[in-house]
């Protein structure tokens, strides 16, 4: 059966009446089982502010295009690998390479 979430931003989803009534299943987006393109982008921006998404998130197993705002490197990771990773694979957003912190003056200790 097709169900509609109370959140207008979420897509309709399929679930059996049994799953909804007896098992208490809910909207996959509300329960965190499926990410919307907006929620995925928000998560990437909060974790990696130096990474720009060049394509929209569709599914976790469909590659997306990204660009590092600091070094300009472009790559196509799987969405779940991007969030589990360390950012830009070229500069790895390390302090010694192209991270926003590397452009700050260093303190002498």
Backbone as XML, in Angstrom:
<?xml version="1.0"?>
<chain id="A" units="angstrom">
  <residue number="1" name="UNK">
    <atom name="N" x="0.842" y="-1.167" z="0.000"/>
    <atom name="CA" x="0.000" y="0.000" z="0.000"/>
    <atom name="C" x="0.895" y="1.241" z="0.000"/>
  </residue>
  <residue number="2" name="UNK">
    <atom name="N" x="0.458" y="2.290" z="-0.656"/>
    <atom name="CA" x="1.221" y="3.525" z="-0.740"/>
    <atom name="C" x="0.780" y="4.473" z="0.376"/>
  </residue>
  <residue number="3" name="UNK">
    <atom name="N" x="1.779" y="5.028" z="1.095"/>
    <atom name="CA" x="1.516" y="5.929" z="2.208"/>
    <atom name="C" x="2.134" y="7.286" z="1.932"/>
  </residue>
  <residue number="4" name="UNK">
    <atom name="N" x="1.544" y="8.330" z="2.502"/>
    <atom name="CA" x="2.075" y="9.687" z="2.377"/>
    <atom name="C" x="2.435" y="10.183" z="3.769"/>
  </residue>
  <residue number="5" name="UNK">
    <atom name="N" x="3.654" y="10.681" z="3.891"/>
    <atom name="CA" x="4.136" y="11.216" z="5.159"/>
    <atom name="C" x="3.478" y="12.575" z="5.421"/>
  </residue>
  <residue number="6" name="UNK">
    <atom name="N" x="3.373" y="12.943" z="6.682"/>
    <atom name="CA" x="2.820" y="14.249" z="7.044"/>
    <atom name="C" x="3.758" y="15.383" z="6.617"/>
  </residue>
  <residue number="7" name="UNK">
    <atom name="N" x="5.044" y="15.066" z="6.462"/>
    <atom name="CA" x="6.019" y="16.058" z="6.010"/>
    <atom name="C" x="5.874" y="16.205" z="4.492"/>
  </residue>
  <residue number="8" name="UNK">
    <atom name="N" x="5.505" y="17.376" z="3.993"/>
    <atom name="CA" x="5.274" y="17.542" z="2.556"/>
    <atom name="C" x="6.533" y="17.406" z="1.713"/>
  </residue>
  <residue number="9" name="UNK">
    <atom name="N" x="7.722" y="17.498" z="2.319"/>
    <atom name="CA" x="8.968" y="17.355" z="1.575"/>
    <atom name="C" x="9.331" y="15.900" z="1.306"/>
  </residue>
  <residue number="10" name="UNK">
    <atom name="N" x="8.694" y="14.963" z="2.022"/>
    <atom name="CA" x="9.005" y="13.549" z="1.864"/>
    <atom name="C" x="8.134" y="12.922" z="0.791"/>
  </residue>
  <residue number="11" name="UNK">
    <atom name="N" x="8.744" y="11.992" z="0.060"/>
    <atom name="CA" x="8.031" y="11.299" z="-1.018"/>
    <atom name="C" x="7.112" y="10.229" z="-0.430"/>
  </residue>
  <residue number="12" name="UNK">
    <atom name="N" x="6.034" y="9.885" z="-1.154"/>
    <atom name="CA" x="5.186" y="8.769" z="-0.719"/>
    <atom name="C" x="6.017" y="7.474" z="-0.722"/>
  </residue>
  <residue number="13" name="UNK">
    <atom name="N" x="5.636" y="6.513" z="0.097"/>
    <atom name="CA" x="6.391" y="5.262" z="0.215"/>
    <atom name="C" x="5.432" y="4.093" z="0.314"/>
  </residue>
  <residue number="14" name="UNK">
    <atom name="N" x="5.962" y="2.899" z="0.040"/>
    <atom name="CA" x="5.168" y="1.687" z="0.095"/>
    <atom name="C" x="5.479" y="0.901" z="1.362"/>
  </residue>
  <residue number="15" name="UNK">
    <atom name="N" x="4.443" y="0.425" z="2.020"/>
    <atom name="CA" x="4.573" y="-0.447" z="3.183"/>
    <atom name="C" x="3.258" y="-1.202" z="3.343"/>
  </residue>
  <residue number="16" name="UNK">
    <atom name="N" x="3.352" y="-2.398" z="3.889"/>
    <atom name="CA" x="2.132" y="-3.173" z="4.101"/>
    <atom name="C" x="1.368" y="-2.602" z="5.300"/>
  </residue>
  <residue number="17" name="UNK">
    <atom name="N" x="0.078" y="-2.877" z="5.342"/>
    <atom name="CA" x="-0.745" y="-2.449" z="6.475"/>
    <atom name="C" x="-0.221" y="-3.110" z="7.746"/>
  </residue>
  <residue number="18" name="UNK">
    <atom name="N" x="0.183" y="-4.364" z="7.638"/>
    <atom name="CA" x="0.729" y="-5.088" z="8.785"/>
    <atom name="C" x="1.972" y="-4.368" z="9.331"/>
  </residue>
  <residue number="19" name="UNK">
    <atom name="N" x="2.871" y="-3.977" z="8.429"/>
    <atom name="CA" x="4.102" y="-3.297" z="8.862"/>
    <atom name="C" x="3.779" y="-1.973" z="9.552"/>
  </residue>
  <residue number="20" name="UNK">
    <atom name="N" x="2.798" y="-1.270" z="9.036"/>
    <atom name="CA" x="2.442" y="0.027" z="9.622"/>
    <atom name="C" x="1.720" y="-0.126" z="10.958"/>
  </residue>
  <residue number="21" name="UNK">
    <atom name="N" x="0.804" y="-1.081" z="11.060"/>
    <atom name="CA" x="-0.011" y="-1.190" z="12.272"/>
    <atom name="C" x="0.625" y="-2.075" z="13.342"/>
  </residue>
  <residue number="22" name="UNK">
    <atom name="N" x="1.100" y="-3.241" z="12.970"/>
    <atom name="CA" x="1.634" y="-4.189" z="13.957"/>
    <atom name="C" x="3.111" y="-3.949" z="14.269"/>
  </residue>
  <residue number="23" name="UNK">
    <atom name="N" x="3.890" y="-3.591" z="13.243"/>
    <atom name="CA" x="5.331" y="-3.406" z="13.444"/>
    <atom name="C" x="5.704" y="-1.950" z="13.714"/>
  </residue>
  <residue number="24" name="UNK">
    <atom name="N" x="4.765" y="-1.055" z="13.491"/>
    <atom name="CA" x="4.998" y="0.360" z="13.778"/>
    <atom name="C" x="5.959" y="1.054" z="12.828"/>
  </residue>
  <residue number="25" name="UNK">
    <atom name="N" x="6.060" y="0.545" z="11.590"/>
    <atom name="CA" x="6.979" y="1.195" z="10.645"/>
    <atom name="C" x="6.463" y="2.594" z="10.304"/>
  </residue>
  <residue number="26" name="UNK">
    <atom name="N" x="7.392" y="3.471" z="10.016"/>
    <atom name="CA" x="7.051" y="4.862" z="9.718"/>
    <atom name="C" x="7.677" y="5.254" z="8.401"/>
  </residue>
  <residue number="27" name="UNK">
    <atom name="N" x="7.537" y="6.504" z="8.062"/>
    <atom name="CA" x="8.128" y="7.062" z="6.853"/>
    <atom name="C" x="9.635" y="6.779" z="6.856"/>
  </residue>
  <residue number="28" name="UNK">
    <atom name="N" x="10.185" y="6.216" z="5.781"/>
    <atom name="CA" x="11.613" y="5.893" z="5.746"/>
    <atom name="C" x="12.518" y="7.125" z="5.899"/>
  </residue>
  <residue number="29" name="UNK">
    <atom name="N" x="12.080" y="8.276" z="5.408"/>
    <atom name="CA" x="12.887" y="9.493" z="5.545"/>
    <atom name="C" x="12.864" y="9.995" z="6.991"/>
  </residue>
  <residue number="30" name="UNK">
    <atom name="N" x="11.689" y="9.970" z="7.630"/>
    <atom name="CA" x="11.585" y="10.420" z="9.029"/>
    <atom name="C" x="12.383" y="9.511" z="9.960"/>
  </residue>
  <residue number="31" name="UNK">
    <atom name="N" x="12.408" y="8.214" z="9.658"/>
    <atom name="CA" x="13.111" y="7.264" z="10.524"/>
    <atom name="C" x="14.605" y="7.204" z="10.217"/>
  </residue>
  <residue number="32" name="UNK">
    <atom name="N" x="15.050" y="7.911" z="9.184"/>
    <atom name="CA" x="16.474" y="7.965" z="8.862"/>
    <atom name="C" x="16.970" y="6.832" z="7.981"/>
  </residue>
  <residue number="33" name="UNK">
    <atom name="N" x="16.078" y="6.005" z="7.470"/>
    <atom name="CA" x="16.479" y="4.903" z="6.602"/>
    <atom name="C" x="16.777" y="5.365" z="5.177"/>
  </residue>
  <residue number="34" name="UNK">
    <atom name="N" x="16.171" y="6.454" z="4.765"/>
    <atom name="CA" x="16.384" y="7.023" z="3.431"/>
    <atom name="C" x="16.660" y="8.507" z="3.612"/>
  </residue>
  <residue number="35" name="UNK">
    <atom name="N" x="17.637" y="9.001" z="2.869"/>
    <atom name="CA" x="17.953" y="10.431" z="2.928"/>
    <atom name="C" x="17.332" y="11.133" z="1.737"/>
  </residue>
  <residue number="36" name="UNK">
    <atom name="N" x="16.820" y="12.321" z="1.971"/>
    <atom name="CA" x="16.340" y="13.140" z="0.867"/>
    <atom name="C" x="17.549" y="13.896" z="0.321"/>
  </residue>
  <residue number="37" name="UNK">
    <atom name="N" x="17.481" y="14.382" z="-0.921"/>
    <atom name="CA" x="18.602" y="15.167" z="-1.457"/>
    <atom name="C" x="18.931" y="16.377" z="-0.578"/>
  </residue>
  <residue number="38" name="UNK">
    <atom name="N" x="17.916" y="16.991" z="0.004"/>
    <atom name="CA" x="18.139" y="18.161" z="0.856"/>
    <atom name="C" x="18.862" y="17.769" z="2.143"/>
  </residue>
  <residue number="39" name="UNK">
    <atom name="N" x="18.431" y="16.678" z="2.781"/>
    <atom name="CA" x="19.060" y="16.271" z="4.041"/>
    <atom name="C" x="20.492" y="15.785" z="3.805"/>
  </residue>
  <residue number="40" name="UNK">
    <atom name="N" x="20.734" y="15.123" z="2.655"/>
    <atom name="CA" x="22.086" y="14.669" z="2.348"/>
    <atom name="C" x="23.015" y="15.870" z="2.148"/>
  </residue>
  <residue number="41" name="UNK">
    <atom name="N" x="22.549" y="16.860" z="1.401"/>
    <atom name="CA" x="23.364" y="18.048" z="1.151"/>
    <atom name="C" x="23.677" y="18.768" z="2.463"/>
  </residue>
  <residue number="42" name="UNK">
    <atom name="N" x="22.677" y="18.872" z="3.334"/>
    <atom name="CA" x="22.866" y="19.505" z="4.640"/>
    <atom name="C" x="23.927" y="18.779" z="5.461"/>
  </residue>
  <residue number="43" name="UNK">
    <atom name="N" x="23.883" y="17.450" z="5.419"/>
    <atom name="CA" x="24.840" y="16.637" z="6.160"/>
    <atom name="C" x="26.267" y="16.822" z="5.625"/>
  </residue>
  <residue number="44" name="UNK">
    <atom name="N" x="26.411" y="16.866" z="4.298"/>
    <atom name="CA" x="27.731" y="17.069" z="3.688"/>
    <atom name="C" x="28.272" y="18.449" z="4.047"/>
  </residue>
  <residue number="45" name="UNK">
    <atom name="N" x="27.425" y="19.473" z="3.937"/>
    <atom name="CA" x="27.859" y="20.838" z="4.238"/>
    <atom name="C" x="28.289" y="20.973" z="5.695"/>
  </residue>
  <residue number="46" name="UNK">
    <atom name="N" x="27.559" y="20.333" z="6.602"/>
    <atom name="CA" x="27.923" y="20.444" z="8.016"/>
    <atom name="C" x="29.216" y="19.681" z="8.337"/>
  </residue>
  <residue number="47" name="UNK">
    <atom name="N" x="29.435" y="18.542" z="7.670"/>
    <atom name="CA" x="30.636" y="17.748" z="7.943"/>
    <atom name="C" x="31.850" y="18.244" z="7.149"/>
  </residue>
  <residue number="48" name="UNK">
    <atom name="N" x="31.623" y="18.654" z="5.896"/>
    <atom name="CA" x="32.708" y="19.100" z="5.017"/>
    <atom name="C" x="32.342" y="20.424" z="4.346"/>
  </residue>
  <residue number="49" name="UNK">
    <atom name="N" x="32.500" y="21.539" z="5.027"/>
    <atom name="CA" x="32.136" y="22.830" z="4.422"/>
    <atom name="C" x="32.994" y="23.192" z="3.212"/>
  </residue>
  <residue number="50" name="UNK">
    <atom name="N" x="34.121" y="22.501" z="3.019"/>
    <atom name="CA" x="34.990" y="22.806" z="1.886"/>
    <atom name="C" x="34.682" y="21.948" z="0.658"/>
  </residue>
  <residue number="51" name="UNK">
    <atom name="N" x="33.634" y="21.127" z="0.716"/>
    <atom name="CA" x="33.254" y="20.291" z="-0.420"/>
    <atom name="C" x="31.946" y="20.799" z="-1.020"/>
  </residue>
  <residue number="52" name="UNK">
    <atom name="N" x="31.952" y="20.952" z="-2.331"/>
    <atom name="CA" x="30.772" y="21.411" z="-3.065"/>
    <atom name="C" x="30.206" y="20.230" z="-3.844"/>
  </residue>
  <residue number="53" name="UNK">
    <atom name="N" x="28.909" y="19.989" z="-3.689"/>
    <atom name="CA" x="28.249" y="18.927" z="-4.454"/>
    <atom name="C" x="27.898" y="19.476" z="-5.835"/>
  </residue>
  <residue number="54" name="UNK">
    <atom name="N" x="28.332" y="18.785" z="-6.887"/>
    <atom name="CA" x="28.066" y="19.216" z="-8.255"/>
    <atom name="C" x="26.865" y="18.509" z="-8.853"/>
  </residue>
  <residue number="55" name="UNK">
    <atom name="N" x="26.426" y="17.427" z="-8.223"/>
    <atom name="CA" x="25.236" y="16.715" z="-8.691"/>
    <atom name="C" x="24.352" y="16.417" z="-7.488"/>
  </residue>
  <residue number="56" name="UNK">
    <atom name="N" x="23.102" y="16.127" z="-7.750"/>
    <atom name="CA" x="22.143" y="15.850" z="-6.686"/>
    <atom name="C" x="22.256" y="14.410" z="-6.205"/>
  </residue>
  <residue number="57" name="UNK">
    <atom name="N" x="22.012" y="14.223" z="-4.922"/>
    <atom name="CA" x="21.944" y="12.895" z="-4.323"/>
    <atom name="C" x="20.666" y="12.223" z="-4.803"/>
  </residue>
  <residue number="58" name="UNK">
    <atom name="N" x="20.809" y="10.976" z="-5.281"/>
    <atom name="CA" x="19.629" y="10.215" z="-5.707"/>
    <atom name="C" x="19.450" y="8.977" z="-4.832"/>
  </residue>
  <residue number="59" name="UNK">
    <atom name="N" x="20.506" y="8.156" z="-4.756"/>
    <atom name="CA" x="20.499" y="6.934" z="-3.951"/>
    <atom name="C" x="21.906" y="6.732" z="-3.406"/>
  </residue>
  <residue number="60" name="UNK">
    <atom name="N" x="22.008" y="5.955" z="-2.352"/>
    <atom name="CA" x="23.328" y="5.745" z="-1.736"/>
    <atom name="C" x="24.277" y="4.966" z="-2.629"/>
  </residue>
  <residue number="61" name="UNK">
    <atom name="N" x="23.739" y="4.220" z="-3.614"/>
    <atom name="CA" x="24.615" y="3.445" z="-4.483"/>
    <atom name="C" x="24.815" y="4.087" z="-5.862"/>
  </residue>
  <residue number="62" name="UNK">
    <atom name="N" x="24.448" y="5.356" z="-6.005"/>
    <atom name="CA" x="24.687" y="6.095" z="-7.255"/>
    <atom name="C" x="25.691" y="7.208" z="-6.976"/>
  </residue>
  <residue number="63" name="UNK">
    <atom name="N" x="26.803" y="7.174" z="-7.680"/>
    <atom name="CA" x="27.874" y="8.145" z="-7.452"/>
    <atom name="C" x="27.389" y="9.582" z="-7.636"/>
  </residue>
  <residue number="64" name="UNK">
    <atom name="N" x="28.024" y="10.489" z="-6.905"/>
    <atom name="CA" x="27.735" y="11.911" z="-7.031"/>
    <atom name="C" x="29.025" y="12.632" z="-7.395"/>
  </residue>
  <residue number="65" name="UNK">
    <atom name="N" x="28.897" y="13.790" z="-7.996"/>
    <atom name="CA" x="30.068" y="14.586" z="-8.360"/>
    <atom name="C" x="30.320" y="15.630" z="-7.289"/>
  </residue>
  <residue number="66" name="UNK">
    <atom name="N" x="31.604" y="15.770" z="-6.900"/>
    <atom name="CA" x="32.009" y="16.709" z="-5.854"/>
    <atom name="C" x="33.222" y="17.496" z="-6.315"/>
  </residue>
  <residue number="67" name="UNK">
    <atom name="N" x="33.414" y="18.652" z="-5.683"/>
    <atom name="CA" x="34.609" y="19.451" z="-5.929"/>
    <atom name="C" x="35.087" y="20.033" z="-4.606"/>
  </residue>
  <residue number="68" name="UNK">
    <atom name="N" x="36.403" y="19.999" z="-4.407"/>
    <atom name="CA" x="36.997" y="20.620" z="-3.227"/>
    <atom name="C" x="37.080" y="22.116" z="-3.512"/>
  </residue>
  <residue number="69" name="UNK">
    <atom name="N" x="36.538" y="22.927" z="-2.630"/>
    <atom name="CA" x="36.542" y="24.381" z="-2.817"/>
    <atom name="C" x="37.937" y="24.970" z="-2.622"/>
  </residue>
  <residue number="70" name="UNK">
    <atom name="N" x="38.831" y="24.197" z="-2.016"/>
    <atom name="CA" x="40.158" y="24.724" z="-1.724"/>
    <atom name="C" x="41.178" y="24.392" z="-2.802"/>
  </residue>
  <residue number="71" name="UNK">
    <atom name="N" x="41.203" y="23.146" z="-3.284"/>
    <atom name="CA" x="42.203" y="22.779" z="-4.292"/>
    <atom name="C" x="41.601" y="22.596" z="-5.682"/>
  </residue>
  <residue number="72" name="UNK">
    <atom name="N" x="40.255" y="22.558" z="-5.783"/>
    <atom name="CA" x="39.591" y="22.437" z="-7.084"/>
    <atom name="C" x="39.478" y="21.020" z="-7.616"/>
  </residue>
  <residue number="73" name="UNK">
    <atom name="N" x="39.952" y="20.028" z="-6.867"/>
    <atom name="CA" x="39.890" y="18.638" z="-7.315"/>
    <atom name="C" x="38.437" y="18.178" z="-7.419"/>
  </residue>
  <residue number="74" name="UNK">
    <atom name="N" x="38.105" y="17.454" z="-8.499"/>
    <atom name="CA" x="36.757" y="16.901" z="-8.696"/>
    <atom name="C" x="36.841" y="15.385" z="-8.690"/>
  </residue>
  <residue number="75" name="UNK">
    <atom name="N" x="35.859" y="14.733" z="-8.069"/>
    <atom name="CA" x="35.793" y="13.281" z="-8.012"/>
    <atom name="C" x="34.356" y="12.837" z="-7.862"/>
  </residue>
  <residue number="76" name="UNK">
    <atom name="N" x="34.111" y="11.527" z="-8.043"/>
    <atom name="CA" x="32.760" y="10.955" z="-7.995"/>
    <atom name="C" x="32.703" y="9.806" z="-6.995"/>
  </residue>
  <residue number="77" name="UNK">
    <atom name="N" x="32.533" y="10.111" z="-5.716"/>
    <atom name="CA" x="32.426" y="9.036" z="-4.716"/>
    <atom name="C" x="30.985" y="8.526" z="-4.615"/>
  </residue>
  <residue number="78" name="UNK">
    <atom name="N" x="30.840" y="7.377" z="-3.966"/>
    <atom name="CA" x="29.509" y="6.952" z="-3.562"/>
    <atom name="C" x="29.126" y="7.840" z="-2.387"/>
  </residue>
  <residue number="79" name="UNK">
    <atom name="N" x="27.866" y="8.254" z="-2.279"/>
    <atom name="CA" x="27.460" y="9.163" z="-1.205"/>
    <atom name="C" x="27.830" y="8.688" z="0.197"/>
  </residue>
  <residue number="80" name="UNK">
    <atom name="N" x="27.657" y="7.394" z="0.463"/>
    <atom name="CA" x="27.957" y="6.910" z="1.811"/>
    <atom name="C" x="29.464" y="6.950" z="2.077"/>
  </residue>
  <residue number="81" name="UNK">
    <atom name="N" x="30.283" y="6.762" z="1.041"/>
    <atom name="CA" x="31.739" y="6.840" z="1.224"/>
    <atom name="C" x="32.187" y="8.271" z="1.491"/>
  </residue>
  <residue number="82" name="UNK">
    <atom name="N" x="31.535" y="9.229" z="0.871"/>
    <atom name="CA" x="31.888" y="10.628" z="1.112"/>
    <atom name="C" x="31.674" y="10.978" z="2.581"/>
  </residue>
  <residue number="83" name="UNK">
    <atom name="N" x="30.540" y="10.589" z="3.132"/>
    <atom name="CA" x="30.244" y="10.913" z="4.529"/>
    <atom name="C" x="31.126" y="10.136" z="5.505"/>
  </residue>
  <residue number="84" name="UNK">
    <atom name="N" x="31.553" y="8.944" z="5.134"/>
    <atom name="CA" x="32.420" y="8.146" z="6.011"/>
    <atom name="C" x="33.883" y="8.518" z="5.870"/>
  </residue>
  <residue number="85" name="UNK">
    <atom name="N" x="34.220" y="9.241" z="4.799"/>
    <atom name="CA" x="35.613" y="9.542" z="4.502"/>
    <atom name="C" x="36.162" y="10.752" z="5.232"/>
  </residue>
  <residue number="86" name="UNK">
    <atom name="N" x="37.255" y="11.256" z="4.690"/>
    <atom name="CA" x="37.951" y="12.371" z="5.309"/>
    <atom name="C" x="37.900" y="13.630" z="4.451"/>
  </residue>
  <residue number="87" name="UNK">
    <atom name="N" x="37.005" y="13.674" z="3.484"/>
    <atom name="CA" x="36.901" y="14.856" z="2.637"/>
    <atom name="C" x="37.574" y="14.648" z="1.301"/>
  </residue>
  <residue number="88" name="UNK">
    <atom name="N" x="38.242" y="15.680" z="0.823"/>
    <atom name="CA" x="38.898" y="15.651" z="-0.479"/>
    <atom name="C" x="39.995" y="14.586" z="-0.501"/>
  </residue>
  <residue number="89" name="UNK">
    <atom name="N" x="39.935" y="13.631" z="-1.462"/>
    <atom name="CA" x="40.965" y="12.588" z="-1.496"/>
    <atom name="C" x="42.326" y="13.106" z="-1.955"/>
  </residue>
  <residue number="90" name="UNK">
    <atom name="N" x="42.345" y="14.236" z="-2.652"/>
    <atom name="CA" x="43.621" y="14.774" z="-3.118"/>
    <atom name="C" x="44.372" y="15.451" z="-1.979"/>
  </residue>
  <residue number="91" name="UNK">
    <atom name="N" x="43.708" y="16.327" z="-1.278"/>
    <atom name="CA" x="44.399" y="17.032" z="-0.193"/>
    <atom name="C" x="44.006" y="16.489" z="1.173"/>
  </residue>
  <residue number="92" name="UNK">
    <atom name="N" x="42.987" y="15.639" z="1.210"/>
    <atom name="CA" x="42.482" y="15.020" z="2.447"/>
    <atom name="C" x="42.170" y="16.045" z="3.527"/>
  </residue>
  <residue number="93" name="UNK">
    <atom name="N" x="42.034" y="17.299" z="3.111"/>
    <atom name="CA" x="41.713" y="18.387" z="4.025"/>
    <atom name="C" x="42.587" y="18.358" z="5.273"/>
  </residue>
  <residue number="94" name="UNK">
    <atom name="N" x="43.852" y="17.986" z="5.093"/>
    <atom name="CA" x="44.782" y="17.953" z="6.221"/>
    <atom name="C" x="45.287" y="19.357" z="6.510"/>
  </residue>
  <residue number="95" name="UNK">
    <atom name="N" x="45.744" y="19.585" z="7.720"/>
    <atom name="CA" x="46.252" y="20.896" z="8.118"/>
    <atom name="C" x="47.426" y="21.333" z="7.256"/>
  </residue>
  <residue number="96" name="UNK">
    <atom name="N" x="48.228" y="20.381" z="6.774"/>
    <atom name="CA" x="49.417" y="20.744" z="6.006"/>
    <atom name="C" x="49.103" y="21.031" z="4.547"/>
  </residue>
  <residue number="97" name="UNK">
    <atom name="N" x="47.939" y="20.645" z="4.072"/>
    <atom name="CA" x="47.611" y="20.869" z="2.670"/>
    <atom name="C" x="46.540" y="21.936" z="2.525"/>
  </residue>
  <residue number="98" name="UNK">
    <atom name="N" x="45.430" y="21.606" z="1.886"/>
    <atom name="CA" x="44.451" y="22.659" z="1.626"/>
    <atom name="C" x="43.246" y="22.562" z="2.552"/>
  </residue>
  <residue number="99" name="UNK">
    <atom name="N" x="43.440" y="22.963" z="3.752"/>
    <atom name="CA" x="42.367" y="23.083" z="4.725"/>
    <atom name="C" x="42.288" y="24.556" z="5.100"/>
  </residue>
  <residue number="100" name="UNK">
    <atom name="N" x="41.140" y="25.007" z="5.485"/>
    <atom name="CA" x="41.017" y="26.413" z="5.848"/>
    <atom name="C" x="41.974" y="26.764" z="6.976"/>
  </residue>
  <residue number="101" name="UNK">
    <atom name="N" x="42.274" y="25.830" z="7.855"/>
    <atom name="CA" x="43.180" y="26.096" z="8.979"/>
    <atom name="C" x="44.612" y="26.324" z="8.503"/>
  </residue>
  <residue number="102" name="UNK">
    <atom name="N" x="44.986" y="25.742" z="7.358"/>
    <atom name="CA" x="46.364" y="25.868" z="6.899"/>
    <atom name="C" x="46.672" y="27.273" z="6.408"/>
  </residue>
  <residue number="103" name="UNK">
    <atom name="N" x="45.650" y="28.060" z="6.156"/>
    <atom name="CA" x="45.846" y="29.416" z="5.665"/>
    <atom name="C" x="45.896" y="30.429" z="6.803"/>
  </residue>
  <residue number="104" name="UNK">
    <atom name="N" x="45.783" y="29.932" z="8.030"/>
    <atom name="CA" x="45.875" y="30.815" z="9.197"/>
    <atom name="C" x="47.315" y="30.894" z="9.657"/>
  </residue>
  <residue number="105" name="UNK">
    <atom name="N" x="47.738" y="31.986" z="10.236"/>
    <atom name="CA" x="49.112" y="32.063" z="10.735"/>
    <atom name="C" x="49.327" y="31.062" z="11.862"/>
  </residue>
  <residue number="106" name="UNK">
    <atom name="N" x="50.515" y="30.446" z="11.869"/>
    <atom name="CA" x="50.824" y="29.451" z="12.892"/>
    <atom name="C" x="51.391" y="30.137" z="14.127"/>
  </residue>
  <residue number="107" name="UNK">
    <atom name="N" x="51.038" y="29.604" z="15.278"/>
    <atom name="CA" x="51.529" y="30.136" z="16.545"/>
    <atom name="C" x="52.877" y="29.516" z="16.858"/>
  </residue>
  <residue number="108" name="UNK">
    <atom name="N" x="53.779" y="30.301" z="17.379"/>
    <atom name="CA" x="55.073" y="29.772" z="17.805"/>
    <atom name="C" x="54.935" y="29.294" z="19.250"/>
  </residue>
  <residue number="109" name="UNK">
    <atom name="N" x="55.398" y="28.100" z="19.492"/>
    <atom name="CA" x="55.281" y="27.518" z="20.829"/>
    <atom name="C" x="56.625" y="27.528" z="21.515"/>
  </residue>
</chain>
